[in-house]
Amino acid sequence: MSDSELERVAQRNMRAFTLFRMFFSARFYYPIYALLFLDYGLTLEQFGILNGVWAATIVLLEVPSGALADTLGRRKLLIVAGVLMVLEMAMLLVAPIGGGTLLFSLFVVNRVLSGAAEAAASGADEALVYDSLKAAGQESRWGHVLERVQRDTSLAFFFAMMVGAAVYDADMVNAVLLFVGSSHVVAPEQLIKLPIALTFLSALIVLAMALRLQERPVEAHASVRAALAKSWRQSIAASRWIWVTAFPFGVILAAMILDGTVRQFLVLASEYWNVIELPIASYGLIGSGMALMGVFVPRMARKMADRYSPLWNFLFVSAGVLLGLVGLSMAIPYWGILPTILLYAGIQMTGYFVSRYLNEAAPSEQRATVLSFRGLSTNLLFAAIALMYAGLIASIRSANSPSGRGNGADFENTMFVESLGWFPWYFLVSVCAVFLLYRLRFGKSR
């Protein structure tokens, strides 16, 4: 291709990548995620099992999908991700509300498809766009591209949170219908699938954007077995490269600690809003407001990445997260929302730094595989932290209630607040462990 054609492809890919990320990440059912599953007729135990199925699928497929992206082509994996997203939403659209065993079976299929879609998209999208920029001699623009994508995805997430929560509220929907002069009244059960239908339309846009991406032809393989064998070798080569190369090893370690700790708080956020006495009606607004931080946090992260070293940036983000965790542990009514800003900013900055550093460091032929190790490592540690937290709660419960059973909501809230006090200490020990492990692996000189 000529230089002008390569530049055109890079521009086309950047636009398609932005829309792909926006509609893949910002889903209309997120603000009522747990409530939606329960309204379908699932139990809390089934909800927990389904989340485990989703996480296990990602862990199992993360690295193999990245290797296949490097072997068969990133565009093909992104098209697969788009198809899987369409199918996962279709499963929920056809699932019968209160359908018993059939309902749970369809939700299991949905969670497997969703996890597979996440794994297929993870790393492949960034690797394709970065390589198209590199082919056009514009890889220096990658920091700006990441900033714009995170900003636009945050705006899309804000929109999806607001719309998803609104269309699930029968009172609000009926008020709008009355305002526009309609006498039709909808019942809450008629709205259960509306956020799913909107996300299904998003899935079609995701698939369309995947089809718009362009990629240089990859080496043809004689058979599926040959392609899988090469993918396996690619995974081994990428893992060896990470293990023996100081910089990506350190970046992935830092990502694990920061992402895992903050994500554990995020899954507990609604309980935290409860103990600091915020009204339930404010939860969706809080999530939307935090998402809007993505409009300016990536710009700050880009400037920091341009000016400061990765080590300094890691220490800066770690200090902010630690300060936020200390604030959380106090559980101050109303004002306790302020420390959470540091956590939301911390995870957004971590996402920017890790994507930028790994894309710039990884060899082109195994870039998607290396990025998939980021997802694998962070999800594994997140699962481990979740198990440790469950053990901590069990220990606190046993210490405060000899029978091992709590006594009402006040007891549960007291246990939760006590558990928050362990977060700063865990994080501080984890950061020290990262430095120790890195020093043992590469020595003082590195």
N, C-alpha and C positions, 0 to 999 in steps of 0.2 A: 504494500500500500504506500501511497505517497504521504508526505507529511500532513497535507491538508486533510486527507481521508482519515489518517490516524487521529488527528485532532477532532474531526467530526464524530468519530466513533467514541472517543473519550467523553465528549460533551453529551452525546446521546446516552451513554452508560451512566453518567453522573445523574442525569435527570431521572432515568428509569430506576436507578438505585435508591434515590431519595424517596420516590413514590412507593417503591417496593417496601422499604423500611417503615414508612409512615403507616401504610395500610396493613402490614404484617404485624406490627407491634401494638398499634392502638386499636384495641378491640372493644366493641360497644358493651360487652357483658362484664368487663372488668370491675366496674364499680359495684355490681351486685353479684359477683362471682359465686360466693358460697351460698347466698340466698337463692340464686337461680337454681343451683343443683338441688337444694332442699325443696324448692317449690315444684320441681319436676316430680318429686316423690321419693328421692333418695334419703337415706339416713346419714347421720354424722359419721358413723363408722364407714359406710360406703364412700362418703366423701373423702375420708382420710385414705382409704385404699386406692381410690382413683388418683389422688395426688401422688401416691407412691408409685403407681403404674406409670404415670407421666414422667416422673423423675428418673425411674429406672430405664425407661425407653431412651431418654436423652443420653444417659450415661453409657448405655450399651452401643448406641449408634453414633455418638459424637465423633469419635476419631475415625471409624470406618467411613463415615460419610465424607469427612474432610479428605481422606485419602482418595476416595472415589472421585471427588471434585477435582483433585490434582491430576488424576489418571484419565478419567473419561471427559472431563470438562466441567468448569464451574457453572456455565449456563444450563447444562443438562440437570445438574443437581438443584438449581434454583427453580427450574420448571417443575421438577418433581415436588419441591417444597410447595409451590403454588397449587399443584393438583391435590396434594395431601391436605392443604388448608381448605380447599373447596369441599373435599370429601368429609373432613372432620366436622365442618359446619352442617353439611347435609345430614350427617348422622343425628345431630341434635334436632334438626328440623323435622325429621321423620320419627323421632323417638316419642312414644306415647307417654303422656303425662300420667304418672301413677301406674306405670306399666309393669311393675314388679320385676321379675327376673329378666324379662326382655329389655326393660328400660336399663337395668344395670349393665347388661351385656352390651347394649349399644353405646353406653357411656364408656365402657372399657375400651371398645374399638375406637371411640372418639379420642380418648386419652393417648392411646398408642399412636394413632394418626397424628395427633398434635405434637407429641414428643418427637416423632420421626420427622415432621415438618421443621421443627425447631433445629434438629440436628442437621438436616439437609441444608438449611439456609445459613447456619452458623459458620462464619468464616468464608464461605464460598462467595457471598455477595461482595464483601470487602476485597477479597483476593482478586476477583475479576476486575473490579473498578480500578484498584491500585495498579494492576498490570496494564490496563488500557491507558492509564495516565503515564505510566513508565514508558510504554511503547511510543507515546507522543512526546516524550521528553518533558513531561509536566508533573513528575512525581512530587516535586516540591509543593504542589498545590494540595497534597493529600490532607494536610492539617486543616486547611480551609474547607475542604469537602466534608470532613468529619464534623467540623463545627456546624456547618449548614444542615447536615443530615440530623444531628442531634437536636438542633433548634427546631427544625420543621417537624420532627417526630414528637417533640414535646408539645408543640402546638396541636398536633393531631391527637395526641393523648388527652390533652385538655378538652378538646372538642368531644372526643369519644366518651370521656368520663361524664361530661355534663349531659350529653344527649342520651347516653345509655341509661343513666339514672332517671332522667326525666321521662323517657318513654316507658319505663317500668312502673312508674307511679300513676295508678289509675286516677287519683284525684287530680293530678296535674293534667293528664291527658284529657279528662272530661272537662276541666276548666278551659282548656284550649279549644275543644270542640264547641263548647258553649259560646266562647268569645267569637268564633268565626260563624256563629249562627246555626250550628248543627244541633239537632235534638237527640242525636244518637248518644247512648251512654254505654261505656265499655266496663266490663268487670275485670278485676285483677288477673284472673286466670286466662283471660283473652290476650294479655300482654306478655305472657311468659316467654313466648318465642320471638317477640319483636326484636330484642337486641341481637338474637341469633340471626334473624333474617338480615338485619343491617350488616352484621359481620360477614355473612355469606356474600353480600354484594362487595364488601371489601376484599374478600378472598378472590373474587373474579378479577378485581383490579390488580391484585398481587400477581396472579397468573399472567395477566396481560403484560405487566411490566417485565416479568421474567422472560416472556417471549420477545420483548423489544430489545433486550440486551444482546450485545454482539461480542463474540470472542474469536480469537484466532483458532483455526482448526488444531485439534490435538492429535497426537499419534494414534493411528488406528490399531486395534488389537485383533489377533487372529480368532479369539474366542472369549467368551465370558470368563472362563477359568483363567485365561492369561491376564485379563483386566483385573480380576480379583487378586491374583497372585502379585501383580505389580502394585496394587493398592496396599496389600499387606506389607510388601517391602518398603513402600513409601511411609507407612505408619512407623515401622521400625527405624527407618532412617531419620524421620523427624524427631522421634523420641530420643534417639541417640544424639542428634544435633542439639536439642534442648539441654540434655544432661551434661554435655561437654562444653557448652558455650555459656559463658558467664552471664551475659546480658539478658537473653531471653529467659534463662533459668531464674534470675532475680526478678524479672518483670512478672512472671507467672506466680512466683511465690508471693509477691506483693499483692497481686490481683486476688489470690485465694484468701488472704487474710482480710483485706478490706471489703471485698464483695461478700464473703461469707458472713461476716459479722453484721454488716448493715442489713443484708437481706433477712437475717434472722429477726431483726427488729421489725422490718417491713411487714412480715407475715403476722406479727403480733400488734401491729399499729392500732387496729380498731380497739383492742383491749386497753392499750395505753391511753387512747383518747377517752375511753370510758373512765379510767381511774383518775384522770386529771379533770374530770367533770365537764367535758365538752358535750354539747347536745348532739344526739345521733344525726340530726339533720345537717350538721356541719361536716360530717365525715367525707362526703363526696366533694364538697367545696375545698376541704383541706387537700385531698389528693390532687384535685385539679390545680390548686394553687402551687403545690410542690412541683407538679409537672411543668408549670410555667417557668420554673427556675432554669429549665433547659434552654430557655431563650438566650440567657446571658452567661451561664456557667461554662458552656463549651468555649466561648470566646476567651474567657479568663484562662481556661485550661490551655488553649492554644498559645496564648501569650506566655504563659509559664513554661510550656514545653519549648518555645523558641528561645527563652532567655535563661532558664535554669536547667540544672542537671536532673536526670531521672531520680537520683538519690534524694536530692533536695526536695523534689516534688512529692516523693513518697513520704518523706518525713513531715512535710507540710500537711498533706491530706491526713496522715495518721494522727497528727496533733489535733486537727479539727475534729476527727471522728472520736478521739479519746475525750476531748472536751465535751462533745455532744453526749457521749455515753455517761459521763459524770453528771451532766445536767439531767439526763433521763432518770438516773437512779434516785434523784430527789423527788420526782413525781409531783412537782408543784402544780396545784390546781390552776387551770387556764394558762398560766405563763409557761407551763411545761412544754408547750408547743415550740418554743423558741429553740431549744437544743436540737430538735429534730431537723431543723433547717441545715445544721452542720452535717447531719447524716445523709440527707438527700443530696446536698451539694457534693459530699464526699464520694458517693457511689457514682454520680454523674461524671465527676472529674476522673475517677478511676477508669470508667469505661472509655473515656477519651484517651487518656494516657496509654492504656494497654493496647488499644487498637492502633494508635499511632506508632508506638514503639515497636510492636511486633511486626506490623506491616513493613516498616522501614528496615527491620533487621533480617527478616526471614528470606531465604532464597526463593526466587520466583516459582521454581518447579515444585515446591512443597509448602507454599504460603498458606493455602487453605487447611492443610493438615496441621501445621503449627498452630493456626488460629483455633482449630478444633480442640487441641490440647488445652487451650485456655478455658473453653467451655467445660471440658471434662473435669479439669482440676477444680474449678470453682464450684461446680455442682456436687462433686464428691465431698469437698470440705463443707459445703452448705448442709448436705445430708448428715455429715458427722456432727456438726454443730447442733442440728435439730435433735439428734439422738441424745447428745450431751444435755441439751436444755430439758428434754423430757425426763432424763435422769435427775437433773437438778430439782425440777418441780416435785418429782416423787420423793426426793430426799427432804425437801422443805416440808412437804405435806406430812411425812412420817415424823419429823421432828416436832411439828406443831400440833399434830393430832395422833395420839397413840394408836387409835383404831385404824389410821391410814386413810380416813375419809374426812373430807371437809364438811363444814357446816354453813352452807349458804353462800350467797354472793359476796358478802363482806369478807369471809374467810378466803375465797378465791382471789379477791382483789388484794388482800394482804400478802398472800403467797406471791402473786405476780409482782408486786412492788419489791418484795424481798429479793426476788430473782433478778430484778434490774440492777441491784447492787453488785452482782457478780460480773456484769458485762464489762465494766472498765478494767477490772483485774484480768479477766480472760484476754481482752484485747491487748493490754500492755504485755502480758506474758507471751502472747502470740507474736507481737512485733519483735520482742527480744529473741524469740526462737527463730524467726526468719533471719536475723543477722547472724545468729550462731550457726545455723545450718548453712548459710551462704559462706561464712568464713571457713567452716570445716570442709566444705566442698571445693572452694577455689583458693583459699588461703588469703592472707592479709594483703598481698600485693595486688589482688584483683578487686 
